[in-house]
């Protein structure tokens, strides 16, 4: 994407909470190669602002008044296909992430990530040829089993299904997602686990007791 090659990444921030806009501006102000060119708190103003300010990327909240963020994302991808869109949301569930990816977002950042890493996350999402998801690192007593290697609930569900011998099409039907979404999650699973095949994923699930866990 051309935006990644620019010296300074021009970012338009869209969120209906003024405090969040201020917090994002402060977080991005620490980076010398990211510039906030505008702040929008109403979804209906986003598309006109993109045309006027010509940002490289829109940092977009999902929950916006008058027009939800996902609908706005679709409009931006249709009217301004050269402008990257990165979702910044409190929603961390896989169905929200999948919806953003399928509508053309470049990446998805959960709002509880370390603000010091926000600028690098945006730049990485814009630069990557693949859709990236950034969630906060889970630590402490409430963290999931370390053997899960950071897999999301959706990824764990897919690994369990692979261990049961289901095809991508069957997994998609069971989880109510597209076959392409299953392939996307499997690529992430392979990357996180350092493996390269369904057979290895199934073996890992069985070895670590994942295949025996209840479905999510």
C-alpha positions as CSV (number, residue, x, y, z in Angstrom):
1,X,0.0,0.0,0.0
2,X,1.4,3.4,-1.0
3,X,0.7,4.9,2.4
4,X,3.3,2.7,4.0
5,X,6.1,4.2,1.9
6,X,5.4,7.8,3.0
7,X,7.8,9.4,5.5
8,X,4.9,10.7,7.6
9,X,1.7,8.7,7.9
10,X,-1.3,11.1,7.8
11,X,-4.1,9.8,10.1
12,X,-7.7,10.9,10.4
13,X,-9.2,9.7,13.7
14,X,-13.0,9.0,13.9
15,X,-14.6,8.3,17.3
16,X,-17.7,9.7,18.9
17,X,-16.0,10.2,22.3
18,X,-14.0,13.4,22.6
19,X,-11.9,12.0,25.4
20,X,-10.9,9.1,23.2
21,X,-10.0,11.5,20.4
22,X,-7.8,13.4,22.8
23,X,-6.2,10.2,24.1
24,X,-5.4,8.9,20.6
25,X,-3.9,12.3,19.6
26,X,-1.7,12.2,22.7
27,X,-0.6,8.6,22.0
28,X,0.2,9.4,18.3
29,X,1.9,12.6,19.2
30,X,4.8,10.6,20.6
31,X,5.6,9.3,17.1
32,X,7.6,11.5,14.7
33,X,6.4,9.6,11.6
34,X,2.6,9.8,12.3
35,X,0.5,13.0,12.0
36,X,-3.1,13.4,13.1
37,X,-4.6,15.5,10.3
38,X,-8.2,15.6,11.7
39,X,-10.6,14.4,14.4
40,X,-14.2,13.5,13.6
41,X,-16.9,12.7,16.2
42,X,-19.8,12.1,13.8
43,X,-19.8,9.3,11.3
44,X,-21.6,11.3,8.6
45,X,-18.7,13.7,8.5
46,X,-16.0,11.1,7.9
47,X,-16.3,10.6,4.1
48,X,-16.4,14.4,3.4
49,X,-13.4,14.8,5.8
50,X,-11.4,12.2,3.9
51,X,-12.0,14.0,0.6
52,X,-10.9,17.3,2.1
53,X,-8.0,16.2,4.3
54,X,-6.6,13.4,2.1
55,X,-5.3,11.2,4.9
56,X,-3.4,8.0,4.3
57,X,-5.4,6.1,6.9
58,X,-8.6,6.4,8.8
59,X,-8.6,5.2,12.4
60,X,-12.2,4.2,12.8
61,X,-14.4,3.2,15.8
62,X,-17.1,0.6,15.1
63,X,-19.8,2.2,17.3
64,X,-20.7,5.6,15.9
65,X,-24.0,7.5,16.1
66,X,-26.1,7.9,13.0
67,X,-24.0,5.6,10.9
68,X,-22.2,2.6,12.3
69,X,-18.5,2.1,11.7
70,X,-18.8,-1.0,9.5
71,X,-21.2,0.8,7.2
72,X,-18.8,3.8,7.1
73,X,-16.0,1.4,6.4
74,X,-17.8,0.0,3.3
75,X,-18.4,3.5,2.0
76,X,-14.8,4.5,2.5
77,X,-13.5,1.4,0.7
78,X,-15.9,2.2,-2.2
79,X,-15.4,5.9,-2.5
80,X,-11.7,6.2,-1.3
81,X,-10.1,2.8,-2.1
82,X,-6.6,4.2,-1.7
83,X,-7.2,5.3,1.9
84,X,-6.5,2.5,4.4
85,X,-8.9,2.0,7.2
86,X,-7.9,0.6,10.6
87,X,-10.6,-0.2,13.1
88,X,-10.0,0.9,16.7
89,X,-12.7,-0.6,19.0
90,X,-13.5,-1.8,22.4
91,X,-15.1,-4.9,20.8
92,X,-12.5,-7.8,20.8
93,X,-14.8,-10.6,19.8
94,X,-13.9,-12.5,16.6
95,X,-17.3,-11.8,14.9
96,X,-16.5,-8.0,15.0
97,X,-13.0,-8.7,13.7
98,X,-14.2,-10.9,10.9
99,X,-16.8,-8.3,9.9
100,X,-14.2,-5.6,9.7
101,X,-11.8,-7.8,7.7
102,X,-14.5,-8.9,5.2
103,X,-15.5,-5.3,4.6
104,X,-11.9,-4.3,3.7
105,X,-10.2,-3.0,6.8
106,X,-6.4,-3.1,6.8
107,X,-6.3,-4.0,10.5
108,X,-8.1,-4.2,13.8
109,X,-6.9,-2.7,17.1
110,X,-8.6,-3.3,20.4
111,X,-8.7,-0.1,22.5
112,X,-7.1,-1.7,25.5
113,X,-3.7,-2.1,23.8
114,X,-0.7,-0.3,25.1
115,X,-1.1,3.3,23.8
116,X,2.7,3.6,23.4
117,X,2.4,1.0,20.6
118,X,-0.5,2.5,18.8
119,X,1.5,4.3,16.2
120,X,3.6,1.3,15.3
121,X,0.4,-0.9,15.1
122,X,-1.2,1.5,12.7
123,X,1.9,1.6,10.5
124,X,2.3,-2.1,10.6
125,X,-1.4,-2.7,9.6
126,X,-1.1,-0.3,6.7
127,X,2.2,-1.8,5.5
128,X,1.2,-5.5,5.8
129,X,-0.3,-7.3,2.7
130,X,-2.5,-9.2,5.2
131,X,-5.2,-8.1,7.6
132,X,-3.7,-7.7,11.1
133,X,-5.3,-7.9,14.5
134,X,-3.8,-6.3,17.7
135,X,-5.2,-7.3,21.0
136,X,-3.7,-6.6,24.5
137,X,-1.3,-9.1,25.8
138,X,-3.0,-11.2,28.5
139,X,-0.9,-11.7,31.7
140,X,-1.4,-12.7,35.3
141,X,-3.6,-15.3,37.0
142,X,-6.5,-14.7,34.6
143,X,-4.5,-15.5,31.5
144,X,-5.5,-18.5,29.4
145,X,-3.4,-21.6,29.4
146,X,0.1,-20.7,28.1
147,X,-0.1,-23.8,25.7
148,X,-2.7,-21.8,23.7
149,X,0.1,-19.7,22.4
150,X,-2.0,-16.6,22.2
151,X,-4.7,-18.1,19.9
152,X,-8.1,-16.3,20.0
153,X,-11.3,-18.1,20.8
154,X,-12.2,-18.3,17.2
155,X,-8.8,-19.7,16.3
156,X,-9.0,-22.3,19.1
157,X,-12.5,-23.3,17.8
158,X,-11.1,-23.8,14.3
159,X,-8.1,-25.8,15.6
160,X,-10.5,-28.1,17.4
161,X,-12.6,-28.5,14.2
162,X,-9.4,-29.4,12.3
163,X,-8.5,-32.0,14.9
164,X,-12.0,-33.5,14.3
165,X,-11.2,-33.8,10.6
166,X,-13.6,-31.2,9.3
167,X,-12.8,-29.4,6.0
168,X,-12.7,-25.6,5.7
169,X,-16.2,-25.6,4.2
170,X,-17.6,-27.7,7.0
171,X,-15.8,-25.5,9.6
172,X,-17.3,-22.4,8.0
173,X,-20.8,-23.9,8.1
174,X,-20.4,-24.9,11.7
175,X,-19.1,-21.5,12.9
176,X,-21.3,-19.4,10.5
177,X,-18.3,-17.8,8.7
178,X,-17.1,-17.9,5.1
179,X,-14.6,-20.5,3.9
180,X,-12.2,-17.6,3.2
181,X,-12.5,-16.5,6.9
182,X,-11.6,-20.0,8.0
183,X,-8.5,-19.9,5.8
184,X,-7.5,-16.5,7.2
185,X,-7.7,-17.8,10.8
186,X,-5.8,-21.0,9.9
187,X,-2.9,-18.9,8.5
188,X,-2.8,-17.0,11.8
189,X,-2.8,-20.3,13.7
190,X,0.1,-21.7,11.6
191,X,2.1,-18.4,12.1
192,X,1.5,-18.3,15.9
193,X,2.2,-22.0,16.4
194,X,5.2,-22.1,14.0
195,X,3.6,-24.9,11.9
196,X,2.7,-25.3,8.3
197,X,-0.1,-27.8,7.8
198,X,-3.5,-29.0,9.0
199,X,-1.9,-32.3,10.1
200,X,0.5,-30.4,12.4
201,X,-2.4,-28.2,13.8
202,X,-4.4,-31.4,14.6
203,X,-1.4,-33.0,16.2
204,X,-0.8,-29.9,18.3
205,X,-4.5,-29.7,19.4
206,X,-4.4,-33.4,20.5
207,X,-1.0,-33.1,22.2
208,X,-2.1,-30.0,24.2
209,X,-5.6,-31.3,25.1
210,X,-7.2,-28.6,22.9
211,X,-9.1,-31.1,20.9
212,X,-10.8,-32.4,24.0
213,X,-12.0,-29.0,25.2
214,X,-15.6,-28.0,24.8
215,X,-16.6,-26.0,21.7
216,X,-17.0,-22.3,22.0
